[in-house]
Amino acid sequence: MYKNKAYKPIWFEGNDINEFGYLLYHKLNSTYEEGVQIEIPYKKKLDEVFNEESTSKSKISDSDTELLLSSMYILYAKHVYQGIDAR
């Protein structure tokens, strides 16, 4: 993923999370409604990143947030790719 972006951040524009980061967060939070159940590791940290009023947000570095979102993308893609067992 990073090679195509010349190893620049994927989830940030300047100092802010970009629209793709917000889309990923929304998708992760709506998987249950889509019929895909994902146990999201570090859910509390992820929620802190996207909570505008969070006081602990400043404790999470941009690089940690970047890696957290990349790992969440891989988690999401893996579960969606595997799909639903329709037995």
Backbone as a chain_set.jsonl record, in Angstrom:
{"seq": "MYKNKAYKPIWFEGNDINEFGYLLYHKLNSTYEEGVQIEIPYKKKLDEVFNEESTSKSKISDSDTELLLSSMYILYAKHVYQGIDAR", "coords": {"N": [[0.821, -1.196, 0.0], [1.894, 1.247, 0.801], [3.983, 1.641, -0.955], [2.843, 2.433, -3.405], [2.064, 4.969, -2.711], [4.374, 6.374, -2.535], [5.59, 5.896, -0.115], [4.47, 7.674, 1.661], [2.197, 9.037, 4.144], [-0.926, 7.318, 4.258], [-3.381, 7.749, 5.393], [-3.602, 10.362, 6.16], [-3.905, 13.88, 5.529], [-1.934, 16.492, 5.525], [-2.009, 17.474, 8.831], [-4.29, 16.199, 9.547], [-6.687, 13.531, 9.661], [-7.631, 11.991, 6.673], [-10.395, 11.795, 4.248], [-10.588, 9.105, 3.519], [-9.673, 7.759, 5.731], [-11.716, 8.369, 7.547], [-13.818, 7.124, 6.205], [-13.028, 4.433, 6.347], [-13.177, 4.077, 9.134], [-15.922, 4.427, 9.514], [-16.88, 2.253, 7.977], [-15.792, 0.088, 9.414], [-17.26, 0.326, 11.754], [-19.782, -0.283, 10.872], [-19.941, -2.888, 10.063], [-21.337, -4.974, 11.277], [-24.027, -4.462, 10.663], [-23.851, -4.984, 7.997], [-23.613, -7.651, 7.893], [-21.205, -8.856, 8.474], [-19.227, -9.94, 10.966], [-16.885, -8.511, 12.963], [-14.396, -8.621, 15.341], [-13.007, -5.952, 16.658], [-9.771, -5.188, 17.288], [-8.131, -3.043, 19.648], [-10.19, -1.198, 19.724], [-11.055, 0.834, 21.457], [-8.904, 2.668, 21.393], [-9.017, 3.343, 18.692], [-11.531, 4.559, 18.572], [-10.963, 6.776, 20.174], [-9.224, 8.207, 18.524], [-10.938, 9.148, 16.553], [-12.8, 10.565, 17.954], [-13.833, 13.712, 18.397], [-13.898, 15.18, 20.743], [-12.212, 13.98, 22.496], [-9.864, 13.883, 25.083], [-7.623, 12.383, 25.297], [-6.735, 12.077, 22.776], [-4.568, 13.567, 21.849], [-2.479, 12.155, 22.882], [-1.938, 10.09, 21.24], [0.198, 9.419, 18.723], [0.708, 10.7, 15.365], [2.027, 8.871, 13.723], [1.56, 6.456, 15.057], [-1.214, 6.392, 14.806], [-1.437, 6.238, 12.037], [-0.338, 3.674, 11.539], [-2.137, 2.142, 13.039], [-4.553, 2.577, 11.639], [-3.851, 1.478, 9.162], [-3.509, -1.211, 9.863], [-6.116, -1.762, 10.632], [-7.384, -1.479, 8.2], [-6.39, -3.699, 6.808], [-7.421, -5.735, 8.413], [-10.189, -5.278, 8.057], [-10.427, -5.635, 5.238], [-9.65, -8.323, 5.003], [-11.705, -9.681, 6.407], [-14.012, -8.91, 4.983], [-13.388, -9.814, 2.452], [-13.341, -12.573, 2.902], [-15.969, -12.929, 3.431], [-19.422, -13.882, 4.091], [-20.564, -16.763, 5.736], [-22.826, -18.625, 4.172], [-24.465, -20.803, 4.885]], "CA": [[0.0, 0.0, 0.0], [2.705, 2.455, 0.938], [4.831, 1.811, -2.131], [2.088, 3.215, -4.388], [1.962, 6.347, -2.21], [5.755, 6.821, -2.347], [5.855, 5.727, 1.321], [3.902, 8.792, 2.418], [1.007, 8.586, 4.876], [-2.115, 6.978, 3.492], [-4.594, 8.139, 6.099], [-3.507, 11.765, 6.574], [-3.619, 15.028, 4.668], [-1.402, 17.444, 6.501], [-2.07, 16.939, 10.194], [-5.634, 15.678, 9.798], [-7.077, 12.284, 9.0], [-8.341, 12.297, 5.425], [-11.721, 11.203, 4.077], [-10.475, 7.65, 3.447], [-9.583, 7.323, 7.122], [-13.066, 8.433, 8.112], [-14.609, 6.093, 5.546], [-12.631, 3.163, 6.946], [-13.741, 4.044, 10.477], [-17.363, 4.203, 9.352], [-17.063, 0.881, 7.494], [-15.521, -0.822, 10.525], [-18.355, 0.421, 12.718], [-21.056, -0.722, 10.292], [-19.818, -4.25, 9.531], [-22.378, -5.837, 11.833], [-25.225, -4.248, 9.857], [-23.59, -5.548, 6.675], [-23.573, -9.099, 8.021], [-19.841, -9.325, 8.712], [-18.891, -9.657, 12.354], [-15.451, -8.35, 13.19], [-13.979, -8.155, 16.658], [-12.001, -4.94, 16.332], [-8.786, -4.969, 18.342], [-7.797, -1.634, 19.908], [-11.379, -0.405, 19.4], [-11.077, 2.037, 22.299], [-7.92, 3.596, 20.817], [-9.55, 3.791, 17.411], [-12.592, 5.517, 18.882], [-10.317, 7.997, 20.675], [-8.668, 8.933, 17.377], [-12.01, 9.788, 15.793], [-13.65, 11.34, 18.852], [-13.397, 15.109, 18.353], [-13.838, 15.738, 22.09], [-11.334, 13.151, 23.323], [-8.678, 14.549, 25.627], [-6.469, 11.495, 25.14], [-6.384, 12.045, 21.356], [-3.236, 14.139, 21.66], [-1.485, 11.194, 23.355], [-1.709, 9.129, 20.171], [0.979, 10.097, 17.685], [0.249, 10.516, 13.986], [2.591, 7.635, 13.173], [0.807, 5.345, 15.651], [-2.535, 6.415, 14.183], [-1.244, 5.746, 10.665], [-0.179, 2.217, 11.59], [-3.39, 1.584, 13.531], [-5.522, 2.581, 10.539], [-3.412, 0.501, 8.147], [-3.824, -2.559, 10.351], [-7.575, -1.892, 10.59], [-7.725, -1.684, 6.785], [-6.08, -5.09, 6.489], [-8.413, -6.519, 9.133], [-11.469, -5.095, 7.372], [-10.352, -6.269, 3.916], [-9.603, -9.77, 5.198], [-13.025, -10.181, 6.789], [-14.97, -8.675, 3.897], [-13.0, -10.716, 1.364], [-13.775, -13.924, 3.269], [-17.424, -12.905, 3.288], [-20.343, -14.46, 5.056], [-20.874, -18.169, 5.546], [-24.256, -18.623, 3.844], [-25.024, -22.159, 5.032]], "C": [[0.868, 1.264, 0.0], [3.6, 2.705, -0.272], [4.14, 2.672, -3.181], [1.934, 4.68, -3.981], [3.348, 6.946, -1.942], [6.117, 6.855, -0.861], [5.432, 6.93, 2.161], [2.658, 8.289, 3.152], [-0.193, 8.368, 3.962], [-3.353, 7.641, 4.086], [-4.608, 9.601, 6.538], [-3.353, 12.699, 5.385], [-3.181, 16.121, 5.612], [-1.409, 16.794, 7.866], [-3.416, 16.309, 10.527], [-5.867, 14.375, 9.061], [-7.921, 12.638, 7.783], [-9.679, 11.557, 5.33], [-11.675, 9.684, 4.011], [-10.352, 7.048, 4.846], [-10.943, 7.311, 7.789], [-13.981, 7.383, 7.493], [-14.297, 4.721, 6.131], [-13.243, 3.02, 8.335], [-15.248, 3.768, 10.419], [-17.642, 2.757, 8.927], [-16.834, -0.136, 8.617], [-16.678, -0.834, 11.519], [-19.693, -0.061, 12.163], [-20.992, -2.149, 9.743], [-20.92, -5.168, 10.036], [-23.659, -5.711, 11.022], [-25.085, -4.85, 8.464], [-23.47, -7.07, 6.713], [-22.188, -9.686, 8.217], [-19.476, -8.94, 10.137], [-17.383, -9.646, 12.526], [-15.238, -7.903, 14.629], [-12.796, -7.219, 16.416], [-11.026, -4.782, 17.495], [-8.486, -3.477, 18.459], [-8.96, -0.697, 19.568], [-11.419, 0.896, 20.195], [-10.104, 3.09, 21.761], [-8.429, 4.179, 19.509], [-10.655, 4.823, 17.625], [-12.026, 6.843, 19.383], [-9.78, 8.856, 19.532], [-9.754, 9.728, 16.664], [-12.986, 10.589, 16.654], [-13.096, 12.761, 18.944], [-13.184, 15.692, 19.752], [-12.88, 14.983, 23.003], [-10.116, 13.936, 23.785], [-7.436, 13.687, 25.467], [-6.011, 11.406, 23.689], [-4.958, 12.537, 21.121], [-2.134, 13.189, 22.108], [-1.141, 10.16, 22.292], [-1.003, 9.846, 19.03], [0.391, 9.825, 16.307], [0.788, 9.213, 13.399], [1.898, 6.406, 13.758], [-0.582, 5.248, 15.037], [-2.457, 5.864, 12.768], [-1.153, 4.223, 10.654], [-1.442, 1.529, 12.09], [-4.419, 1.506, 12.403], [-5.127, 1.594, 9.441], [-3.731, -0.923, 8.592], [-5.334, -2.795, 10.346], [-8.065, -2.098, 9.152], [-7.508, -3.149, 6.397], [-7.085, -6.014, 7.166], [-9.762, -6.469, 8.423], [-11.472, -5.84, 6.026], [-10.357, -7.792, 4.034], [-10.987, -10.318, 5.499], [-14.053, -10.012, 5.668], [-14.663, -9.605, 2.731], [-13.47, -12.144, 1.646], [-15.291, -14.042, 3.208], [-18.167, -13.605, 4.387], [-20.534, -15.933, 4.724], [-22.376, -18.301, 5.37], [-24.879, -20.018, 3.943], [-26.432, -22.122, 5.511]], "O": [[0.591, 2.222, -0.722], [3.934, 3.851, -0.576], [4.769, 3.542, -3.782], [1.698, 5.537, -4.833], [3.47, 7.921, -1.199], [6.855, 7.731, -0.411], [5.975, 7.168, 3.24], [2.125, 7.231, 2.816], [-0.435, 9.129, 3.026], [-4.262, 8.043, 3.36], [-5.537, 10.03, 7.222], [-2.749, 12.349, 4.372], [-3.976, 16.618, 6.411], [-0.882, 15.696, 8.044], [-3.654, 15.927, 11.673], [-5.321, 14.143, 7.983], [-8.814, 13.481, 7.858], [-10.042, 10.791, 6.223], [-12.638, 9.029, 4.411], [-10.865, 5.961, 5.111], [-11.29, 6.372, 8.505], [-14.827, 6.814, 8.183], [-15.209, 3.933, 6.382], [-13.768, 1.96, 8.676], [-15.77, 2.966, 11.193], [-18.544, 2.116, 9.464], [-17.587, -1.099, 8.754], [-17.03, -1.882, 12.06], [-20.645, -0.228, 12.924], [-21.902, -2.573, 9.03], [-21.387, -6.042, 9.305], [-24.311, -6.711, 10.722], [-26.083, -5.186, 7.826], [-23.25, -7.704, 5.68], [-22.019, -10.902, 8.134], [-19.422, -7.758, 10.475], [-16.7, -10.637, 12.27], [-15.831, -6.922, 15.078], [-11.718, -7.658, 16.016], [-11.403, -4.301, 18.564], [-8.58, -2.74, 17.478], [-8.748, 0.45, 19.176], [-11.778, 1.943, 19.657], [-10.446, 4.27, 21.684], [-8.283, 5.375, 19.256], [-10.704, 5.84, 16.935], [-12.549, 7.908, 19.055], [-9.871, 10.083, 19.572], [-9.517, 10.853, 16.223], [-13.901, 11.223, 16.128], [-12.02, 12.982, 19.501], [-12.372, 16.601, 19.923], [-12.756, 15.327, 24.178], [-9.427, 14.571, 22.986], [-6.317, 14.199, 25.497], [-5.019, 10.741, 23.391], [-4.231, 11.987, 20.293], [-0.971, 13.388, 21.756], [-0.159, 9.432, 22.431], [-1.552, 10.777, 18.441], [-0.331, 8.848, 16.107], [0.082, 8.527, 12.66], [1.67, 5.426, 13.05], [-1.073, 4.15, 14.777], [-3.328, 5.1, 12.351], [-1.814, 3.562, 9.853], [-1.784, 0.446, 11.615], [-5.081, 0.482, 12.235], [-5.993, 0.944, 8.855], [-4.173, -1.744, 7.789], [-5.782, -3.91, 10.082], [-9.044, -2.808, 8.92], [-8.35, -3.755, 5.734], [-7.55, -6.976, 6.555], [-10.4, -7.502, 8.214], [-12.407, -6.581, 5.72], [-11.007, -8.471, 3.24], [-11.401, -11.316, 4.908], [-14.875, -10.9, 5.444], [-15.578, -10.126, 2.093], [-13.939, -12.839, 0.745], [-15.83, -15.121, 2.963], [-17.632, -13.885, 5.46], [-20.653, -16.3, 3.555], [-23.127, -18.108, 6.327], [-25.746, -20.36, 3.139], [-27.051, -23.171, 5.688]]}, "num_chains": 1, "name": "protein.A"}
